[in-house]
Amino acid sequence: MTAQHSSPHNPAQPGHLPVMAAEVLADLAPADGETYVDGTFGGGGYTRAILDAAACTVWAIDRDAEAVARGARMADDYKGRLTVLEGRFGDMDSLLRGRGIDAVDGIVLDLGLSSYQLDDAARGFSFQAEGPLDMRMGADGPSAADAVNALPEKELARIIYEYGDERASRAIARAIVAARGEEAIETTQQLAEIVRRAVARRTRGASARRGKSRIDPATRTFQALRIHVNDELGELSRGLAAAEALLKPGGRLVVVSFHSLEDRSVKSFFSARCGSRARPSRHQPSPSSRGTAREAAPTFHLLHRGMVKPSAAEITRNPRARSARMRAAIRTDAPLESAA
């Protein structure tokens, strides 16, 4: 997954920083001679910030070939310090070990879409512009058009409800199936209008009592399909486990998410890996793993008790930052087999 959620300015340009850049850098704490992974390169905003902060090395990963091409151009600015790999961050351990990298000092993941992807109508992520109904972050696998034209009504309703938190999911799925029976659904505007009509029919009368919603009725359905098409939650689960395997003791993992499903997954992972026992200092090594499997030594300890949110000033500068949530933790010296 690539994700910058940055302003319309080019995040790969010097001086531009992605969402919560100061907070991410403070927790990642780049140092000279160390090695870092930007698992969601996107426009390269975090990568550039890390490389500018210290004389370190960054391995960046993205499944989007266009992002990899941008990274290759950026690498010219950091001779020998930046390598960009095409692939999924869920496979970062195998990708890096294939290049002889067995352990790293820090990893950052910025989940969701990059501004490049969102603003390019040809990628099919946005309902605000006409484009092919694609939504794939890479070039492989079924597209969103494949999903809406082939999946059973019940499965469509489940995806829209679970990944989009859409109460009208059944009505929307029913409308999609009816529409595709007349003609294939191939563009973003076709789907958006189907969803809007379905939601309007379901909420007619109720909207007068509640007032008009501030978000487009198609928002949740498009989000749900994007998550499904790219297996974003599965990718996140694999990525967190891969990060746990790659980080050195004392290495830092920083994750920025943009909706509740992602943040819930990150919170759950850290809760499971941090254990419940208090520690006298976050700088001390983890306890020995002499306990039972039920009381395994924690493989991470948190840098913050909860999530960190962007400042009001940043949200004013960049409205896309408003839903950002950051969580961070430090890898202990506990072996992987002791993880809960």
C-alpha positions, 0 to 999 in steps of 0.5 A, a space after each residue: 500500500 502506498 500512502 502519503 495523504 499529503 497536500 497537492 504539492 509534489 511530496 517527492 520535492 525537497 522541503 515537502 513533508 507528508 502527514 505528521 512528518 515531525 511526529 514520525 521523525 521524532 519517533 523513528 529517530 533516524 541516526 547516522 549509519 543506520 538502515 530504515 524501511 519506508 514500506 509505503 513509498 508513494 511520493 517519497 515524502 517520508 523517505 526524503 525526510 529520513 534521508 535528510 535527517 541523518 546519513 543513513 540508508 533507506 530501502 523503500 517499497 511500493 507495489 505501484 510501478 509509477 511510485 517505483 519510477 519516482 523513487 528511481 529518480 529520487 535515488 539520484 539525489 542520494 547516491 548509494 543511500 536509497 534503493 526502491 523495490 517494487 513489491 508489497 510491504 507485507 513481503 518486506 522481510 523476504 524482499 530485503 533478505 533477498 538483497 542481503 538485509 537481515 535486520 533494520 533499525 526502523 520501519 515506517 508505514 503510511 497506510 491508504 492511498 497516495 495523493 498521486 493515486 487519488 488525484 489521477 482519474 485514470 486510476 479509478 480511486 475517486 468518484 469525483 472524476 470520470 475514469 475506469 473503475 480500477 482501484 488497483 494499487 499495483 497492476 495485478 489481480 482483479 479490479 474494482 470493475 471485476 468485483 462489482 460485475 462478478 461478485 454475488 450480491 451477498 458478498 458485495 453487501 458484506 464488503 461494503 458493510 464491513 470495509 465501508 461501515 455502510 448501513 445501506 450496504 444491502 440496498 447498494 449491493 442490490 442496486 449494483 446487481 440490478 444495474 449490471 444486469 442491464 450493462 456492465 459497470 465500467 466507470 467510476 461515475 457509473 458506480 457512484 450514481 448507482 450508489 447515490 440513487 440507492 442511498 437516496 431511496 433508502 434514506 428518503 424522508 430520514 434525510 429531512 429529519 437528520 439534515 443532509 450528510 456532509 459526505 458524498 453517499 458514494 464515499 464508503 462504498 468506494 473505500 470498501 471496494 478499494 480495501 477489498 481489491 487491494 487486500 489492504 487489511 491482509 497486507 497490513 497484518 502481514 506487514 506488521 508481522 514482517 516488521 516484527 521479524 526484521 527490526 533489531 532490538 531497539 528498532 522502531 516501528 511507526 504506523 500512520 493510518 487513516 481509518 478505524 479499521 486500519 487503526 484498530 488492526 495496528 492497536 490490536 497488534 501492538 496490544 498483543 505484542 506488548 503484553 500487559 506487564 509494566 516496565 520500569 523504563 522503556 529503555 531497559 531490555 525486555 524481561 526474560 522469556 521464562 514464563 509460559 506461552 500465555 505470559 510470553 515476553 513482549 516483542 514491542 513496547 509502546 512509545 505512546 499510551 495511545 494514538 497521536 493525532 495531527 495538530 490543528 495547524 497541520 489539518 488547516 494546512 492539509 485537510 487530508 490529514 484530519 483522519 490521520 492516527 499514528 502509533 509507534 513502538 520499539 522492538 525488544 530483544 525478545 525472540 519471535 517465538 515468544 510473541 503472543 
